[in-house]
Amino acid sequence: MSPIRLPAFVGDAARVVASPTKGRSPPMTVAARRVVLTFDVPWSHPDWELEDDKVPSSAAQDNASTVVASTWRVWAKHVRRPIQVRRDLAVRWDPENPRVGVDPDVCLLDPPPDTPEALLSSLRLWEPGHLPPVVALEVVSVNNAVKDYGIGPRKHAASGVRELWVFDPHRCGPRDDGGPWVLQVWARGKAGEFRRVYVGEGPAWSEVFRAWVVVSQDGMYLRLSDNEEGTSLWPTEAEETAREREAKEAALAAVEREREAKEREREAKEREREAKEREREAKEAALARLADLDAQLAKLRGGS
């Protein structure tokens, strides 16, 4: 995965493209018949200023964000390059109005700025080394449904994010555009346009991770999977730790079984040695008895 640059805009606008028509374009499955709608949005707008007081997340919103962030961190650990997974990190791109921005529930920075993670309070995309998130997640709740369905994708289009997931587990979104949808995936095109490539109940293909985004059986979480059926899930940190612990326990059990087998082999050899020792002693005793009898016979013969 290579770092991306800000998209190419036409004038001061970012191009947003709604869902494609019905069909299957491997590996993406489109949920329903749609009509293409293309329009431009401004690169910056006063109404896009971030609020000083963020609306508290609901438990469902926080739990869903936690699972996605944890899965991304496990992936980042195995990729073995500097990557950050951040929660509620402000992304700002207008140096003339730095309050304009978006703060996704979760975002992935690849690469992150040189600023230490503990000191990075926001991305300021006009500063050197500050690049747009590669992928972002928005979890919809009653308090933010209109924003996440409407202004949210427009702001992410302007910010330059490569891929956006909008997850609506409770279907809080508006119905005027055919919604609400459990899952939307938006992706950046080669020309810089921001296209909604999936709407539906999942699974959906993530080009960033080269994996499937699937909805959990209870409908409350998003997971990444190697297959469309969702039977090969990518682990969270807790699951990764549990797997590592189980693997270590299995390895220790195998070592213990090998030790026990060697101990049984040693005991068998010891029993064999002891048996041979008893046999040798019995032979020596028999020979000694025979020698004693020969001596007694010789003595008797000599006295006759």
N, C-alpha and C positions, 0 to 999 in steps of 0.2 A: 504494500500500500504506500503510495507516494503522497507527499503533502500536496494540498490543492491551493490554488490562488483564488482571490475574489473573482466572482463570475463577471463576464463581459456584459455590461448593461447598455441598453439603447438610450442615450441621453441620460436622464436621471431616473430611469425606470428599470425594474427587474421583470423578466417575463415569467408569468405563471401559467401553467397549462393544466387544465382539469383532466379527469380520467379519460383514458382511451375507450374506444368502442369495445363491445364484447368480443372475446376471443382468447386465445392462449398464445402467448409469445414467450416461449421457453426462456428461462425457467419460471416466469411469472404467471400466476393464475389470476385473471380478472373476475371479480365476483358477479357482476351484472352488466347488462348492456348500458353503455354510457355514450354521451355525445361529447366530442372534443370542444372545449371552450378555451380560447387563448386570449389573455389580456395582460397589460402591463400594470405594474404597481410602482409607486415612487420608491426611490432608494432610501429616502428618509422622510419622516412625517412627524410633526409635533405631537400628534396623538399616540405616537409609539414610544413616548418617554416612559421609562421604568418607574414604577411607583416606589416611594421610599419604604412603605410598609407592605411587605409581601403577604398575601393572603395565606394563612396557615394551611398546610396540606391535610387532607383527610387521611384516616388510617389506611384506607384502600389505596389511595394515591401514593402514600409513603411506602407501603409494602411492595407495590408493583415497581416503583422506582428502585427500591433497594435490591430486588431480585435482578433487574436488568443491570444495574451498576455492578453488582457482584459478579454476574456472568461476564460482563465486559472486562472486569479486572483480571479474572482468571485467563481469559483469552490474551490480554495484554502481557501477562506474565510469561506465557508460552511463546509469544511473538519475539520476546527478548530484544526490545528496543524501547527507547524512552517514550512512554505513553501515559497520559493521565486520564482518569475517569472522574468527572466532577459532578456534584449535585448543586443545582441552583446557581451556577456560575453566570454572571452577567456577561453578555457578548455585545460589545459596542463597536460601531463602525463609522459613525459620523463625527469627525473631529470638530466640526462647527457646532454640533449639539451632542455632546457626549452622553447626555441623559437618554438619548434614543438607543434602544437596545432590546434584547430578548434574553430571558433567563430560563432556559429549558430545565426541566426536572432532572435530566441527566444528559451529559454530553461527553464525547470522547475527543481528546486532543492528541493528534498524531501528525507532527510532533508538538509537544507543549512548548511554551516560551521558556527562556532561560531562567525566568523568575522562579525562586523556590516555591514549591506548591503551597506551603503554609502562608506565603506572602501574596499569592496571586488572588486578588479579590474580583477581578474582571479581566476579560480580554478586550484590548483596545487595538482594533485591527489596523489602525494607522501607524502603530508602533512597530519597529523592526522585531521580527521573530514572533509576532502575534498573528496566528493564522486562524481561519474559521474552524469550528469543530468539524470533524469528519462526519459524525453522526450525532443526532440529538433525539431525545425522547420527551414527549409531552403526554402526561397522563391526565385525562379529562375528569373533572369533577363538576358537581352542580354549580360551584362558584366560578368556574373558569371555562365552561363549555363553549359559550359564544366566542370567546377569545381564541381558544385552541382550534376551533373549526374555521374561524374567519381571519382575524388579524394575524394569528399565530403563524400560519404557513406563509403569509405575505412577508412578515418580518424575517422569518428564516430564509425566504428567497432572497431578500436583500442582504442578509448577513453573510451569505456565501456557503452555508452548511451544505455538505454533499448529500446527506440523506437524513430524512426526518421520519420518525415513527410517531403517530398520534394514536394513543390507546384509550379507548372509551369503554371500560369494563361494565359500567352501569347504563350505557347508552343514554348519556345525558345530553348529547348534542342535538342541534336543531334538525327538523325534518324537512326544511324547505329545499334542500338540495339532494333529496333522496335518502338522507341519513335518518337516524344516527347510525354510525358504523362502529363496530368493535375495533377495527384496525384500519388505519390509513398509512400508506407508505409513499413519501415524496422523495424524488431523486433528481439530482442535478444532471442535466444533459451536457453534451459536449460543447454546445453553443452557449452554455450558461443558463438556459431556461430551467425552471424548477417545475417538474412534472409530477402530478399525482399518479403513480403507476399502479396503485392497488387500493381498493376499498372493499371491505367485506369482513368476514369472520375469521380470516386466516385459513391456511398458512400463506405467507407472502415471502417473496425472495428478497434477501438483502445482498445487494451487490458489494457493499463494503466488506461484509463478513464472509461472503460466498457461502451463505447458509440460509436456512429457512427460519422465518419468524413465525412461531406457532403460539396459539393461545392455550393456556393450561386447561385441563378438563373442567375445573370449576369456573373458568372464565375470568379469573382475577389476576392472572399473571401472563407476561410474555416471556417466552423462552426461545433460545436458538437451538436448532436441530440440524443434524447432518442430512436428514431425510424429510420429505414432505409430510410423512405420517406422524412425525414427532416422537418416534420411538428411539431416537439416538440423540438425546438432549445434551447440550453443553452444560457442564456443571457450574453451580454457584461456588463461592469460596467455601461455604460449609460443606457442600457435597464433595468438593475436591479434597478438603481436609479429611472427610470421612473415608473417601476412597483411598487416600494415601495411608490412613491409619489401618484400614482393612488390608491393604496390600502389605504393609509392614507386619501386621499380625499374621497374615498368611505366610509371609516369608519366614517369620520366627517359628511358626508352627511347622513349616517344612524342615527348618534346621533342627527343631526338637525331634521331629520324626526320624530324621537322619541320625541324630545322636542316639536315640533310643534303639534304632536298628543296629548301629555300630555296637552299642552296649550289649544288645542281645547276641550279636555275633561274637563279641569278646567273651561273654558268659558261656556261650556254646563251646568256644575254643578252650576256655578254662575247664569246663566239664570234661571235654575230650582229653585234655592234658592230665586231669586228675584220674580219669579212667585208665589212661595209659600208665600213669604212675602206680595205680593200684595193681594193674596187670604186671608191671615190672616187679613190684614188691612181692606179688604172689609167686612169680616165677623164681625170684631169688630165694623166697622162703621154701619153695618146693625143691630147688637145687640144694639149698642148705640141708633140708630134711633128708634128701637123697644121699648127700655126702655123709651125713651123720649115720644113716642106716648102713652105708658102705663101710664106714669105720667100725661100727658095731659088728658087722658081719665078719670083717677082717679080724677083729679081736677074738671073736668066737672061734674062727678057724685056726688062729694061731694057738689057742689054748687047748685044742683037741689033740 
